[in-house]
Amino acid sequence: MGVLALAACKPQIPSEYIQPDELEDILYDYHIADAMGSVFTQYDDTLKMNVYRRSVLAKYGYTEAQFDSTMVYYVRHAELIHKIYESLSHRIDNEASALGVATDEFKGLSSLSNTGDTANIWTASRTLMLTQTSGFNLYSFDIKPDTSYRAGDTFMLNADAQFIYKDGSRQAVMVLTMTYANDSVVSRVCQMSSSMHYKLTVSDDKRLGIKRIRGYFFQAKNMSEEAEVKSSSVRMLLLSNISLVRMHTPEPVAMKPTETADSIKADSIAKAQSATQAQQAPQEQKTPQELKQPNMPPAQSVQPVPREPKASNLKLKVAPVPKNLKLEK
């Protein structure tokens, strides 16, 4: 009787809407169809998704109007759609691992503890559902550092985005802001427009100290399409595998005095060796012009002596040979 009483108190989904278990199966196939549709880029995105979406609904025997009204009901009851997508996120990850698909390197960061040199400091739900309804289109967070934070830390915000849109353009942002100890602020903004993994990183590069970590996820309306799109259009953003990882950065190693002295000594020895090699190196051979004595006056130029013209009647006279000349061997 107690079980029956609890069941009677449990809120029931109206019969005209798709029940949670079956809706989870439909949404699972929807995301598979979304991935298949993204492969064929030669067709228009809206046309592709309409074809794949209708095939999924036909598989379960529902019309497009029934699915749209169901999603509108679940969006108004955010806790219901949140539970469905938490289960759906685990299901997709398990199915991918069973098929041998390589897991995303960033998904392992969400399983880190909140202590150690690399820690996941995200304490809220790892799965968020944003709609375009005011009050449900924004999720913000504000984290104040504790004693485990250090100057020079780096922070990385990660999230997997899944858009559930019937029509219209996809517009969402992810923001991460760090306030330093001197009250200066640095912010990083990421535009999200497709179903994929996103990350943002901020660092205390100058080691000023960290005073505050803030950020938010926001899904915006496309005002240019607001008049053309019906208010019942399904436009939801699922954020899963959310993590905010803090990483300690080692301090730069300061040079010791002994290392400074050794470096000076090494430089002195190198200079002495260079001087010795310069002295022992053979001098270059200088040209005769470079070997002139500096005090010697320059040589005077010698003018050529003009020759007398040859006479045409010049005669040679032969000296007489002495008579008493004898030749000896």
Secondary structure, DSSP 8 states (H G I E B T S, - for coil): -HHHHHHHHS----TTS--HHHHHHHHHHHHHHHHHHTT-TTS-HHHHHHHHHHHHHHHHT--HHHHHHHHHHHHHSHHHHHHHHHHHHHHHHHHHHHTT----TTGGGGGS-SSSSEEE---S-S-EEEESSTTSSEEEEEE---TT--TT-EEEEEEEEEEEESSS---EEEEEEEEETTS-EEEEEEEE-SSSEEEEEEE-TT---EEEEEEEEEE---GGGTTTS-TT--EEEEEEEEEEEEE---------HHHHHHHHHHHHHHHHHHHHHHHHS------GGGGS-TTS---------------TT---------TT-----
